[in-house]
Amino acid sequence: MTDYTIFHNPRCSKSRQTLALLEENGVTPTIVKYLEDTPDATALKALIDKLGLEQAHDLVRNKEDDYKTAGLSKDSSDADVINAMVQYPKLIERPIVVKGDKAVLGRPPENVLALLDK
């Protein structure tokens, strides 16, 4: 069983680089292809907490067409943003790597090094 989970989009270069960096450091994470296996609202809230983000909007890809489709703005409530991410998983910033009660965004991929056991 692995201690690490990566919310991964294989079509994203940063996501692929982050996964490769984990593997180069001896980590074989559980891979969640979040576009196919979208986290529910409860799981997204937990990820936001683990990432230490102040608001759900900090996890949104606001340049995606779905951002406008969902009617989101900087002023949208956390509940509205989370519901939009469940409905439009492309809005979830990626990749997210989780270990225990901590998570990091792999932008840049080197951010995941902070989660590795030293």
Sequence and secondary structure as in RCSB ss.txt:
>XXXX:A:sequence
MTDYTIFHNPRCSKSRQTLALLEENGVTPTIVKYLEDTPDATALKALIDKLGLEQAHDLVRNKEDDYKTAGLSKD
SSDADVINAMVQYPKLIERPIVVKGDKAVLGRPPENVLALLDK
>XXXX:A:secstr
  SEEEEE TT HHHHHHHHHHHHTT   EEEETTTS   HHHHHHHHHHHT SSGGGGB TTSHHHHHTT  TT
  HHHHHHHHHH GGGB S EEEETTEEEE SSGGGGGGGS  
